[in-house]
Each structure stands twice: as C-alpha cells, then as structure tokens.
Amino acid sequence: MHEELPVAMRDAVDEFGRHLARVANRSEHTVRAYVGDVVSLLHDAAAAGCTSPADLDIGRLRGWLAARMRQGAARASQARRAAAARTFTAWAHRTGLAQTDAGAHLASPRAHHDLPTVLRADQAADLVEGPAGAGAEALRDRAVLELLYATGVRVSELCGLDRADVDGARRVVRVLGKGAKERAVPYGLPAQHALDEWLRHGRPALATAAGGDALFLGVKGGRLQPTVVRRIVRAAALAAGLGHTSPHDLRHSAATHLLDGGADLRAVQDLLGHASLSSTQIYTHVSTERLRAAFQQAHPRA
C-alpha cells in the first residue's frame, strides 16, 4: 500500500521500519503496527497535497486521528496510532527529514484497561496438572503449562527458550524479553520435575535437526510456536472445567498470586520484565478487587 506514496514518504517509511526493528529493538508486532499507522497517516497527508515528512504539522496529525475516531476506532487503537505518529515525527526530526517535531505535543486518549482475567490458585493448579500420560506431547504440554504459570513469562519468551537457558541446579530460567532485555526468572519444584521429565523422555522422541537447541519442540521437531502453546492452554483449561484461558491469563494469575502472597511490587515488575512499574500496578488493583469480593461475601457487616 505504501508504494502509492510520494517517493520521499515511501523511503521514509521503509527507513523508519528498519529503525524500529534494528535500532529500537521493537517487536515484529510493534513494527508492523507502527508502520501500518504511519502509512495511513502519510496517505492522509498525501491526499491533502503533502509530499514528504517535512510537510507534516500538528493540525494534519490531529485531523488524521480525528478521522479515525469518527470511524469508531477503539481508544486503545487511537492511543497506539498517536504513539506511532509521535515516534515517527520524532525520528524524522532527529534524522533531518523534518525541521520540527510535529508530533511533540500530540495528545491521545488514554487507553482503557480492563482488569485482567485471573484464575484462583486452585484453578491454576487444576489447569497445569491436567495433561496426563507418558507420551512426548503430554510431557511437553505439562512442562509448558508448569513453566508458564511458575514464571509468568510471555508466550513468545517461552517459545524462544533454548535448553541452555534453563539452570536446573538453581531453578532459574534466562529469558530474553521485549527490547532484547535479558532477565533471570526463578521457578519451583513442580516446574522442575515437569521439565526433567520432558527433557529426559519427551524431547528426545521429538528432536530433529530443525529444532536446534530449542527447549520446547513441536510434533515435527521444530521450535514450538505460540499458536500451539495457545492451543495447549485452551485445551487444558477446558479439561479443567474452566472457560477460555490464554497463556497471558496464566501470566496475570502468576503476578496476582505473587502479590497476594506478599511479594514486593518491584520484584514482580522485574520477574515480569515490565519496563514501567505502572504496568505492574494493575495487579494491585486485581488483588484489591479480590479482597473486596471476599469481604462482601464473608463479612457479616459487608
């Protein structure tokens, strides 16, 4: 779609995408979303007679966002579009493609964040202990579920793990998170037992050259993919009598249970790999709501 843009805009979009991926270390998903938003912005600007990033001004940016709002865009989508525009104009200014940063004062609606879905501790236990059997897939699924809940890692982080990232002696896994930031995350004995069974008896049965040193493998021997992990979690949740559950729900549950158990908020931030403490603070709201619900259910003066 960006091939239809004026040459200066098209070249800027291509270079911006490379910057996000190679310099800013943004995820593939973020690069795709931001580039798509910028292409939309530049198409809007080109239709109004602009030919390069230097022609953008705050009025053009606000008009583009307003048009998206009139189309019924969600607040979260509008917040992301504004962030993409600000990132692009700041980059264009730094690289000399524009004399000013047109998006420096661009405001955006605050994204609405629903409280995350959190399982009770007994529900989480039923889910992760569900897969039975001694077959390779069953051993893998049990280890995947135990590690997701024990560590709270993102599904992409789990799939990116290699065997060398697991320190069984210290029960710590080395995780490469967003922005290529590495962190060490501990896990407990149930996860260690599940990993031991998978590595001794399950993984050798599935291993091929295609999988390399990947910790978790698919049925054809390649590195386990996030879509398969989501199916594993969904199937285990159904078997445990739970509703739709995702790997991220296990991440939410792990964080909330840590805080419920008295863990320090900053420690949970480090474990989850959150860049900002505000991202972790949502779990304090979850814990408060759980406490409120328990109070209203059990206290005679509620």
C-alpha positions, 0 to 999 in steps of 0.5 A: 500500500505504501508504494502509492506514496510520494517517493520521499514518504515511501523511503521514509517509511521503509527507513523508519521500519528498519529503525524500529526493528534494528535500532529500537529493538521493537517487536515484529508486532510493534513494527508492523503496527507502527508502520501500518499507522504511519502509512495511513497517516502519510496517505492522509497527508498525501491526499491533502497535497503533502509530499514528504515528512517535512510537510507534516504539522500538528493540525494534519496529525490531529485531523488524521486521528480525528478521522479515525475516531469518527470511524469508531476506532477503539481508544486503545487503537487511537492511543497506539496510532498517536504513539506511532505518529509521535515516534515517527515525527520524532525520528524524522526530526532527529534524522533531518527529514523534518525541521520540527517535531510535529508530533511533540505535543500530540495528545491521545486518549488514554487507553482503557484497561480492563482488569485482567482475567485471573484464575484462583490458585486452585484453578491454576493448579487444576489447569497445569496438572491436567495433561496426563500420560507418558507420551512426548506431547503430554510431557511437553504440554505439562512442562509448558503449562508448569513453566508458564504459570511458575514464571509468568513469562510471555508466550513468545519468551517461552517459545524462544527458550533454548535448553541452555537457558534453563539452570536446573541446579538453581531453578532459574530460567534466562529469558530474553524479553521485549527490547532484547532485555535479558532477565533471570526468572526463578521457578519451583519444584513442580516446574522442575520435575515437569521439565526433567521429565520432558527433557529426559523422555519427551524431547528426545522422541521429538528432536530433529535437526530443525529444532536446534537447541530449542527447549520446547519442540513441536510434533515435527521437531521444530521450535514450538510456536505460540499458536500451539502453546495457545492451543495447549492452554485452551485445551487444558483449561477446558479439561479443567472445567474452566472457560477460555484461558490464554497463556497471558491469563496464566501470566496475570494469575502468576503476578496476582498470586505473587502479590497476594502472597506478599511479594514486593511490587518491584520484584514482580515488575522485574520477574515480569520484565515490565519496563514501567512499574505502572504496568505492574500496578494493575495487579494491585488493583486485581488483588484489591478487587479480590479482597473486596469480593471476599469481604462482601461475601464473608463479612457479616457487616459487608 
